[in-house]
Structures are given as structure tokens and as C-alpha cells.
């Protein structure tokens, strides 16, 4: 960043951090995210051991399975990196994302627990070393409804504010959703649920937890 940008960012954070409500919400949000992510290996390794119900998906039946892990990885982490940069520049973006991500993760855990599913028949394992690192030693395939990748990337899009940033993130979100189907990582209903969950958790974070 240029010196002027660094000065502007410092002022943004100094102003936001001087507000007790913002400071408290940011600290609690960070603690909750850390605790939630720490619980991932225990939760996802446990649900991988149970039996679920396979779904009939006409779209997957029509769509041949191909390994598109590399473009998926590039798209997901490009949007993540962009959002991280913007979150560093704009404290509110980070605050909204933290709380929305906690809500999203917890709501996914509840739904995955209540709706046990078997993965699609022709699933090709998604090679994403960054995401898989948080899931534990055994490869996870039963974290299905809603799609975590779709909901998270859509959430990142919703948190962004710049026009070009949002355009890129939205295109990337739809590309990720389609490529997940191409790789048969998720059912169609998982993808649609990902959009719904991402929007609901963002809306709750903006209109209740992270509002001024």
C-alpha cells in the first residue's frame, strides 16, 4: 500500500477502535470465530462417520463429473484474499464478516446434523489444502446441506462494498457454484441452500449484531 493509504487505514482503525461498542463486538467476534473454527475437526470428522440418505438430482445425472479443483481453488481464495484486503482497509467489513461467518458456521452445523446426506454418487474429491486443513485428518464429503463453499463465497460478495469488487465476487460466486456441481461435490439443493444461508447470515449481521 502507498504511504497515504496506510495513513488512511490507520485513521479508520483508530476511529473505529475508539468506539467501545465496536471494540467489544470486534473482540467477541474474533473469539467466536476462533472457537468455531477450532470445533470444525471434531464436528466434521464425526458427521463423516454416520450414514445418510442419497438424493436424486436430475442436474447431476445430466452433468458429467470432472475434476475442476484448481479453478475452484483459485476462485475461492482470490475472493477471500480480496475481501481480506478490503477488511484491513475498512473495519466494518471485517466486523460484519466475523459475525456473519459465525452465524453461517453454526447454522450449517445445525442443518448438517439434522439432515444427514450421502454424497453424490460420482463425487470427485475437492483438492483444497487450505480449507481441508481445518476439517481434520479424514477427507470430508458429507458436509452437504448447505454448501459451505457457496455460502462463504456469497457471504464474501455481500460484505464487499466497491462496485468492481462486488462484480468480480458475484461472478466468482456463480462460477464456484457451477463448478461444484461439475465436480459433483454437492447436490443442486446444497448450492441453492448456500445462497440462502449466506444471505440470511449476512442480513442478520448487518441489521442486528454489527449495526452502529
Secondary structure by P-SEA (a helix, b strand, c coil): ccaaaaaaaaaaaaaaaacaaaaaaaaaaaaaaaaaaaaaaaaaaaaaabbbbbbbbcccccbbbbbaaaaaaaaaaaaaaaaaaaaaacaaaaaaaaaaaaaaaaaaaaaaaabbbbcccccccccccccccccccccccccccccaaaaaaaaaaaacccaaaaaaaaaaaaaaaaaaaaaccccaaaaaaaaaaaaaaaaaaaaccccc
